[in-house]
Amino acid sequence: MKFRGKIIDVACLNHFTRVVTTISKLTKMCVLRLTPDNLFFVLSGKVANGGVGMWCELSQANFFDEYQMEGVSSEDNEICLEVTPENLSRALKTVQSAKAVKVKLTKKHCACLTIAAELPTMSSISRVVTHDVPVDVIPGGSGTSSKNPACQTST
């Protein structure tokens, strides 16, 4: 499994940060599902018992200037991660003035989404700030309701 994305446009970075911040206000934990074309933030609570369900679909082309991902296999070409949106939001908020932001799935002491930002400086020396956001890899997306939701249509 591999994931790497790069955001250069500041407006795209700001928009992505606002989306993640909004999600962080709705839930403490959610599933981030990465596919070749989209990113999905999914919260599947016990809707029948008054819980909250959330489905957020983002086209990667609207946010990332570079985007590469490989799932476990070509048949199952997706990556599912359990993430704390508040941690991701905090990391993104600190890099709002960056020239470029790279997001990678890495394995440090545990699986992490590594946010590396190249910050502007007054000198020719570049500064890079790195945040590691811990995630849990969900093998094959098993045990999650991270597939497309069944939408009710009203007439």
C-alpha positions in Angstrom: 0.0 0.0 0.0 1.3 3.4 -1.0 -0.2 6.9 -0.8 1.4 10.2 -1.7 -0.2 13.5 -2.5 1.0 17.1 -3.0 -0.9 20.3 -2.7 0.7 23.5 -4.1 -2.3 25.8 -4.5 -3.0 27.7 -1.3 -6.7 28.0 -2.1 -6.9 24.2 -2.4 -5.0 23.7 0.8 -7.4 26.1 2.6 -10.5 24.4 1.2 -9.2 20.9 2.2 -8.4 22.2 5.7 -11.9 23.6 6.1 -13.5 20.3 5.0 -11.3 18.4 7.5 -12.0 20.9 10.3 -15.8 20.6 9.7 -15.5 16.8 9.9 -13.5 17.1 13.1 -16.4 19.0 14.7 -18.8 16.2 13.8 -16.9 13.2 15.0 -13.9 12.0 17.0 -13.0 9.2 14.7 -13.8 8.3 11.1 -12.7 6.3 8.1 -10.6 7.9 5.4 -11.0 5.8 2.2 -8.5 6.6 -0.5 -9.2 5.5 -4.1 -7.4 6.4 -7.3 -9.9 9.2 -8.0 -11.5 10.2 -4.7 -11.0 10.6 -1.0 -14.0 9.7 1.2 -14.5 10.6 4.9 -17.1 8.2 6.3 -18.7 8.0 9.7 -21.2 5.2 10.0 -22.8 5.5 13.4 -25.9 3.7 14.6 -28.3 5.8 12.6 -31.3 3.7 13.5 -30.6 4.4 17.2 -30.3 8.2 16.8 -26.6 8.1 15.9 -25.0 10.2 13.2 -24.0 9.0 9.7 -21.7 11.1 7.5 -20.4 10.6 4.0 -18.0 13.2 2.4 -16.7 12.5 -1.1 -13.8 14.6 -2.4 -12.4 14.4 -5.9 -8.6 14.2 -5.5 -8.1 16.3 -8.7 -9.9 19.3 -7.0 -7.3 19.4 -4.2 -4.0 17.6 -5.1 -1.5 18.7 -7.8 0.1 15.3 -7.5 -1.7 12.2 -6.3 -0.5 8.6 -6.3 -2.0 5.7 -4.5 -1.7 1.9 -4.7 -4.0 -0.4 -2.8 -3.2 -3.9 -1.7 -3.9 -5.3 -5.2 -5.2 -4.1 -8.5 -8.6 -5.6 -7.8 -8.8 -4.0 -4.3 -7.2 -0.6 -5.3 -8.1 1.4 -2.2 -6.7 2.2 1.2 -8.9 2.5 4.3 -7.6 4.3 7.3 -9.1 5.1 10.7 -8.2 8.6 11.5 -8.9 11.2 14.2 -10.0 14.3 12.1 -9.0 16.7 14.8 -5.4 15.6 14.7 -5.4 16.0 10.9 -7.1 19.4 11.1 -4.5 20.6 13.7 -1.6 19.6 11.4 -3.2 21.2 8.3 -3.9 24.5 10.2 -0.3 24.9 11.1 0.8 24.8 7.4 -1.6 27.2 5.8 1.1 29.5 4.5 3.2 26.8 3.0 4.6 26.8 -0.5 3.8 23.1 -0.9 2.3 20.4 1.3 3.0 16.7 0.9 0.8 14.1 2.5 2.2 10.5 2.6 1.2 7.2 4.3 4.3 6.2 6.3 5.2 3.6 8.9 7.1 5.2 11.8 6.4 3.6 15.2 2.9 3.0 13.8 1.1 3.9 10.6 0.9 7.6 10.0 -0.2 10.2 7.6 2.9 12.4 7.4 2.2 16.0 6.5 5.4 17.8 5.3 5.2 21.5 4.5 7.8 23.7 2.8 7.3 27.1 4.5 8.3 30.4 2.9 11.4 32.1 4.3 13.2 35.4 3.9 16.4 33.7 3.1 17.3 31.1 0.5 17.2 28.3 3.1 14.0 26.4 3.1 12.2 25.3 6.2 10.2 22.0 6.3 7.7 21.3 9.0 6.6 17.7 9.5 3.6 16.4 11.4 2.9 12.7 11.8 -0.8 11.9 12.3 -1.3 8.4 13.7 -3.8 6.3 11.7 -5.0 2.6 11.9 -4.9 0.8 8.6 -8.1 -1.2 8.0 -7.1 -4.3 6.1 -9.1 -4.4 2.8 -11.7 -2.1 4.3 -13.1 -5.1 6.1 -15.6 -4.5 8.9 -16.4 -1.0 7.8 -19.4 0.6 6.1 -17.1 2.6 4.0 -18.7 1.7 0.7 -21.1 4.0 -1.1 -24.1 4.6 1.2 -27.6 3.7 0.1 -29.3 7.1 -0.4 -33.0 7.6 0.1 -34.6 9.7 -2.5 -37.6 11.8 -1.7 -40.3 12.5 -4.2 
